[in-house]
Amino acid sequence: MPAVSKGDGMRGLAVFISDIRNCKSKEAEIKRINKELANIRSKFKGDKALDGYSKKKYVCKLLFIFLLGHDIDFGHMEAVNLLSSNKYTEKQIGYLFISVLVNSNSELIRLINNAIKNDLSSRNPTFMCLALHCIANVGSREMAEAFAGEIPRILVAGDTMDSVKQSAALCLLRLYKTSPDLVLMGEWTSRVVHLLNDQHMGVVTAAISLITCLSQKNPDEFKTCVSLAVSRLSRIVSSASTDLQDYTYYFVPAPWLSCKLLRLLQCYPPPEDGAVKGRLVECLETILNKAQEPPKSKKVQHSNAKNAILFEAIALIIHYDSEPNLLVRACNQLGQFLQHRETNLRYLALESMCTLASSEFSHEAVKTHIETVINALKTERDVSVRQRAADLLYAMCDRSNAKQIVAEMLSYLETADYSIREEMVLKVAILAEKYAVDYSWYVDTILNLIRIAGDYVSEEVWYRVIQIVINRDDVQGYAAKTVFEALQAPACHENMVKVGGYILGEFGNLIAGDPRSSPLVQFNLLHSKFHLCSVPTRALLLSAYIKFINLFPETKSTIQEVLRCDSQIRNSDVELQQRAVEYLKLSSIASTDVLATVLEEMPPFPERESSILAKLKKKKGPGAVSAGELEEGKREGGEVNGWEVNQQKSEPSQENASSLTTSPSPTPTAMHLSLTSFFFPSSLSQSTPSPSADLLGLRSAAPVSAAPVSAGSLLVDVFSEAGPAASTAGVNDDGFLRFVCKNNGVLFENQLLQIGIKSEYRQNLGRMYLFYGNKTSVQFVSFSTTLKPVDPLVEGGAQVQQVINIECLSDFSDAPLLNIKFRYGGALQNLSLKLPVTINKFFQPTEMSSHDFFQRWKQLSQPQQEAQKIFKANHPMDTEVLKAKLLGLGTALLDNVDPNPENFVCAGVIQTKAQQIGCLLRLEPNAQAQMYRLTLRSSKDTVAKRLCELLSEQF
Amino acid sequence: MYIRFILIQNRAGKTRLAKWYMQFDDDEKQKLIEEVHAVVTVRDAKHTNFVEFRNFKIIYRRYAGLYFCICVDVTDNNLAYLEGIHNFVEVLNEYFHNVCELDLVFNFYKVYTVVDEMFLAGEIRETSQTKVLKQLLMLQSLE
C-alpha cells in the first residue's frame, strides 16, 4: 500500500506549512501569514484566470490559516468555484472549506446548494458522497429545505451504491436532527427499517443510527424494527469469530453494530412476540456466556470490544427489568469486574451496578458486593472511580446497611476530593434521613457532616435537620444536648453555630436543668461565637437571644444589655439593627403572656419533598435520582421558613418597610409586620433574589404582591410540590380534595386565575395564606373575596395575597365557602370554591403501643363509633406514598401495631375549642384486588364518618 | 446520543484535528479545546480512559504524544467509543504508513476525509478497516 508522502500533490502548501512550523515566534508566524494572505489575495484578484490546481492550493492554504486560528474574510467564492470542478481533489478541497467555514451568506448558499444538487444527480458515487458529507457536516436549514426530499430517495433506491447509502442515511439523520419538520419519512419508513436486513454491514451500521433516532421520536411507526434487529443481532452473536471477515475486530464479530442493535432495542419494551423474545433472551445469554469464556486474544482491544457488547447487553437487561435470572447473572458478571485489574472495567462495573441496584430483582445481589465497593472508595487512585463507588454505595443503601454505608461515607469525607464533597454531603444527608430509625442517629450524622465538611453543607442540609428536630419531639432534648456539646469546640463551623443557635433558641430549656448547660452558660456559649459570624448568622443568633428571654426570664437583663450596646442597636447593617431595636423593645414592653405568644415554639413544618433531594437531582442532572427515590423523599418535615434572615426588606407593604427600618421605636403595626417576617421571611416578603428563597422551593423571582412579572411561569413555580397535575387542576371540589393530606398547593386554576394555598395548623388554630394570581396581562378590577377586604385592582401577571386565621370551635363536616368576584375585560367573573379546611387539619398525632392501640380500639366498639368503607384504589398502591399521605393526614403512623405488616394503623386526637376527639384509623390494602378497606373509630360518630368520607377519596 | 466532537491534540495543547458535530461558535470551540486539554493531560495511565466533561463525557486514548478525544453523552457506550478511536488510529496508521504527528499536520485535509469515511453526523459510519482503506486508496488514485 503506497504511503502518502508529506503534502503530496501540493508542494506550495507543504512549503508554506514548513515555513509556519519554522517560525520562531508568534510575531514571525503572523508576518508569514500576512505575506501569504497578500499573495493569495493578489492571485485571486489578478487578471490571469487561475487554473483549478492553483485555486485548490490557495483555498487549502486559506483553510490551513483559518485552522491556525486566524480570521479569513475572502476565498469563499473560489472555494465554491472548486465545487463545480470535475476533479475529485479540487472538489474535495472546495467541500472541505465550505464544511469548516460555514457561512450563511445567502448568495453563496444558493451557489453551494446548486453544486450539491449537481453532484447528487451525477450518479458518480464519489461525488455523491462528497455532497452528502457536506450536507451532513453543515446541516443548515437551507440545505434541509433543498434536499430533505431527495435524500430518502437516494437512500432506498435499488441502484444506489452501498457507500452512498451509508452517507445518505447519516446525512438524513443530521437533517432530521436540525429540521425534523422537513424530513418526512412516511412512505419510506418501511424501506428504511428494512435496511437492517441489508447484506452490507456498513449500510446496517449507518442506517441503524438513523432508525434509532426515528424510533425514539415515532416508536409506533418503527416498531417492526424490533424483530429485524433481534434476528440481525442473533446472527452476529452466534457467528464464529471469523465469519464476518471485514467486520470482525480482534476476534469479536461486529462489535459496534452489535452495540447499536442493542441500543436500538432499548427504545422499546421487551418484544411481545414469544419467539422474538425467546431469541433475544438467547442472544443475551450467549453474550453473558461469552464473557466467561477464555479470551481469544490477550490484546486489550479484544476484551474491550467484547465488553462493549456485554455492557450494552446489560443495559438492555436493566432496561427491560423483567428477567430476574438475567439481572442476577449481569450482577455477578459485574461483580467479577469490580476486582479486575483494568481500571476502566472497575469503573464501568461500578457505574452499571448502580442502575442494577434500583431493580428489585437484583438489589440484593448488588448488596453482596458492599465490602468491595467500600474498599474501592478507600483505595482507588482515580477520583472518578471513587465517585462511582460512592454513587453505588448510595444506590445500594437500604435500611439493612444504612448505618455502615453512612459511616463509611462520613469517614471518606474527611479525605474526599474537594470536587465531590458537596455531593457526598448531600448523599449522606439524604441517606441519614431516609433510613433514620432513631432520630438521634440522624442528628449525630448531620452534626458530624457539619463538623467534617462544614463548608460543603448547603443550606438545604442544615435547614432539614432543624425541620426534623422541630417536627419530632422525641429528639429535641438530644439535639439540644448534642449541639451544645458540639459548640464547645474552640473552632466550629458557622453552620454549626446556625444550627446550634436555632435549636438552643427553641429547645435550650430541655437541657437547662443541668448546671453545666444552664441558660446563662448556653447564652454565653452562643454569644462567644457571635463576633466571628457573618451577618445572616448574627441575625439568627439575635432571634435566638429573644427566644432565650422568653424561655429563661433570668437571662433577660444580660441579653437586653447585649442588644442595647452600640454594636447592635447602631449596627450599620439594617437587618441587624432592626432586629436589635425591635427585640429590645419587645422584651421591655411586652408582658410575659405576649412574649410567650409571640415567641412560642415553632409549629411543626408542613410536609413536602425534601429539598435536599431536589438539590442532588439538580446537581446530577435529570435521571440521576429515580422517581422511586423522590417518592420516598416525600416524607416528613417541611421547610425552616422561620429563622434565617433574608436580607431584603420583608414586609408586604412598601411604606411600612421603610418606616420600620428608620423608626427606632416600632409602632405596633410595624411590630406585627416584623414578626410576620420573623416567621416567614421569604415566602411572604417581596423577595429580591436571595439564597433563602430556594429553601422554600420558591423561585426567587416569585414575588407575592409584586409588580407585574411575565405571567406564564410565575405562579406555577410558587408551590414546588404542586406538580403538573396540580397546575392543570379542574374546578372546585377536585382542588379541595387534594388538600386533605397536604397543606400547600394550587387550589384552583383556570385561564385567568390561579389560587395557591399555604397553610399551617397547630392544635385548634390554623393560618392560611391565599395567593390570587392574575395569569393574564390585563388587570382585574373590583376584585373581592368573601373572606376579607383585598386590593380591588390586580395587575396583569401580579399576585395578591390574603391571610386568614382559623379557629376550630367544634367538629364540622362542611368546609367554609370562598366566593371571588372580579371583572376581567368588562365581564364579571364569579367563582365559588370550598376552602380546603377539613377536620383532620386539627389532628395531633398520638404515638402508642400495640397494646394501648387495641385496648382503645375495643373501647370504641359501639356501632355508631365506627365508620367503614371498602373502595377501589384510584392510585398505584405504593407503600411509601400511602405512608406519606397518612402522615399528611396529621395522625401518627404506628409501626408494629397491626399483626399484618401490610396494614396501616394511625392514631390522633382532633383538637377543637370545645373538646378533644380521639380517632383511630386502620387501612387494609389488598394489592391483588386493588381494593382498600378503611375503618375509623372515634369517640364522636360524626367525626368518624366525615374522616372516612374524606379519606376514601385519597388512595 | 451522538458524538459532539472529535479532537486530536498534542501534549502541548496544539490541535491536530477538530471535528465538530454540534453547533458551537468560534470562542466556544476554543474554550472547549482548552478545557479538554486541561482535563485529559493531567490523567495518568492508571486512570480510566473516560472523564466527565460538562454534561458529557470524554473518551480518550493517548498515542505517543497525541491525545485522541471523543466527546459523547454520559449514557453512551464507553468501550465502543474507546475502540472506535483505536480503529480510527489503526486506519490512519495504515493509510500514512506508520502515522506520526507530522503526517496529520501536512495532510490535514486528508485526515478530514478519513474521519468522514468512519464517522459522519456524529455517528459511526463504517467500521471495517479493509473497506475504509480500500475507499481511501481509490480516492487517492483520483486526481
Boltz contact constraints between the chains, C-beta under 6 A:
constraints:
  - contact:
      token1: [A, 3]
      token2: [B, 97]
      max_distance: 6.0
  - contact:
      token1: [A, 4]
      token2: [B, 96]
      max_distance: 6.0
  - contact:
      token1: [A, 6]
      token2: [B, 106]
      max_distance: 6.0
  - contact:
      token1: [A, 7]
      token2: [B, 106]
      max_distance: 6.0
  - contact:
      token1: [A, 14]
      token2: [B, 106]
      max_distance: 6.0
  - contact:
      token1: [A, 17]
      token2: [B, 106]
      max_distance: 6.0
  - contact:
      token1: [A, 60]
      token2: [B, 109]
      max_distance: 6.0
  - contact:
      token1: [A, 87]
      token2: [B, 143]
      max_distance: 6.0
  - contact:
      token1: [A, 88]
      token2: [B, 142]
      max_distance: 6.0
  - contact:
      token1: [A, 89]
      token2: [B, 143]
      max_distance: 6.0
  - contact:
      token1: [A, 96]
      token2: [B, 109]
      max_distance: 6.0
  - contact:
      token1: [A, 96]
      token2: [B, 112]
      max_distance: 6.0
  - contact:
      token1: [A, 133]
      token2: [B, 116]
      max_distance: 6.0
  - contact:
      token1: [A, 136]
      token2: [B, 120]
      max_distance: 6.0
  - contact:
      token1: [A, 136]
      token2: [B, 121]
      max_distance: 6.0
  - contact:
      token1: [A, 166]
      token2: [B, 125]
      max_distance: 6.0
  - contact:
      token1: [A, 170]
      token2: [B, 120]
      max_distance: 6.0
  - contact:
      token1: [A, 170]
      token2: [B, 121]
      max_distance: 6.0
  - contact:
      token1: [A, 170]
      token2: [B, 123]
      max_distance: 6.0
  - contact:
      token1: [A, 170]
      token2: [B, 125]
      max_distance: 6.0
  - contact:
      token1: [A, 173]
      token2: [B, 121]
      max_distance: 6.0
  - contact:
      token1: [A, 174]
      token2: [B, 121]
      max_distance: 6.0
  - contact:
      token1: [A, 202]
      token2: [B, 126]
      max_distance: 6.0
  - contact:
      token1: [A, 206]
      token2: [B, 125]
      max_distance: 6.0
  - contact:
      token1: [A, 209]
      token2: [B, 123]
      max_distance: 6.0
  - contact:
      token1: [A, 246]
      token2: [B, 128]
      max_distance: 6.0
  - contact:
      token1: [A, 246]
      token2: [B, 130]
      max_distance: 6.0
  - contact:
      token1: [A, 246]
      token2: [B, 131]
      max_distance: 6.0
  - contact:
      token1: [A, 247]
      token2: [B, 128]
      max_distance: 6.0
  - contact:
      token1: [A, 256]
      token2: [B, 80]
      max_distance: 6.0
  - contact:
      token1: [A, 256]
      token2: [B, 124]
      max_distance: 6.0
  - contact:
      token1: [A, 256]
      token2: [B, 127]
      max_distance: 6.0
  - contact:
      token1: [A, 259]
      token2: [B, 77]
      max_distance: 6.0
  - contact:
      token1: [A, 259]
      token2: [B, 80]
      max_distance: 6.0
  - contact:
      token1: [A, 301]
      token2: [B, 86]
      max_distance: 6.0
  - contact:
      token1: [A, 304]
      token2: [B, 79]
      max_distance: 6.0
  - contact:
      token1: [A, 304]
      token2: [B, 82]
      max_distance: 6.0
  - contact:
      token1: [A, 304]
      token2: [B, 83]
      max_distance: 6.0
  - contact:
      token1: [A, 305]
      token2: [B, 83]
      max_distance: 6.0
  - contact:
      token1: [A, 307]
      token2: [B, 79]
      max_distance: 6.0
  - contact:
      token1: [A, 308]
      token2: [B, 77]
      max_distance: 6.0
  - contact:
      token1: [A, 308]
      token2: [B, 79]
      max_distance: 6.0
  - contact:
      token1: [A, 308]
      token2: [B, 80]
      max_distance: 6.0
  - contact:
      token1: [A, 312]
      token2: [B, 77]
      max_distance: 6.0
  - contact:
      token1: [A, 343]
      token2: [B, 48]
      max_distance: 6.0
  - contact:
      token1: [A, 344]
      token2: [B, 48]
      max_distance: 6.0
  - contact:
      token1: [A, 344]
      token2: [B, 49]
      max_distance: 6.0
  - contact:
      token1: [A, 347]
      token2: [B, 48]
      max_distance: 6.0
  - contact:
      token1: [A, 381]
      token2: [B, 46]
      max_distance: 6.0
  - contact:
      token1: [A, 382]
      token2: [B, 47]
      max_distance: 6.0
  - contact:
      token1: [A, 382]
      token2: [B, 48]
      max_distance: 6.0
